Amino acid sequence: QSVESQVVTNFEGLKLVTRTKVDATNWSETYYVYDTRNQLRFMLPPELMRLLKVAGNYNPSQAQINTWAYQYVYDDLGRVVETRGPGNDPLDTKSYTIYDSRDRVVLSQDAKQRLTNEWSYTKYDDLNRPVVSGIYQPGALVSRTAMQATVDALSGNLGFQNVTDVVSTNPDAPADI
């Protein structure tokens, strides 16, 4: 038995709604919300859409968005720097991503790592291949914006070569490549 599904896109090809038929009269729908730069900001899953439909109000509250939706934050270069999954506590479901001057992910942190002040790092070779990864523990709690500023300062003019300096204070971090 095949599952009937539909995808609704806008004239630019952005996915707006995915629908999957649940039974003869009901559909499971996921909505995608974009900003003016066509960057995905929210993904509203079927359960949230069902609750909104039952309430007769398709304008979700911030509490509903925090509980049910996936949320994305971008930097000025259009890179996803924060993601947040469904859950009641924003800090429990938020993940951060840090990029170098070549737009490669060099550091990331999920909610569990934030509790222990850890960041996952990746080092790359000249051909942009990941060659070393590990865990970096800065001495003090560092915000996403402060960590991005540190990486920007280290790699601004030198590209990948100096990104390794951000992990050099970690005695367990491998030496520069």
C-alpha angles and dihedrals in degrees: 000000000000125000116234114225138166135198121204117201134178126237090275092056096252114148109243103169137008117197129191121187110240098181139336095301108016133078130195106224133193118192126205120208121199134190126231090277091057091250116147107248103167137017109198109202127215097263092056091047090050091052092049092048092050090049091048090230120109094187105094120210121236088252090055091047091050092048099044114014136082110231131198132196122195134199124229090274092058095252121140105248101165132030127182127192128203116294142109098254114060092205093054094059105032123111128189131211126197122196133199125225089275092057094250121141105250101163135022135174132192127197094266092052091049089061090059096034094245131146126192112228136195128197122201137205127229090280094053093254116145107244106164133026133173147127124296121199113191116206093246136026109281125198122225092250093049092048091049090049090051092051091045091053092048098045102028097109102008102055117204097348097077099037088089088069089075090068098036093099089064108091090207094054116107119248120264114291 
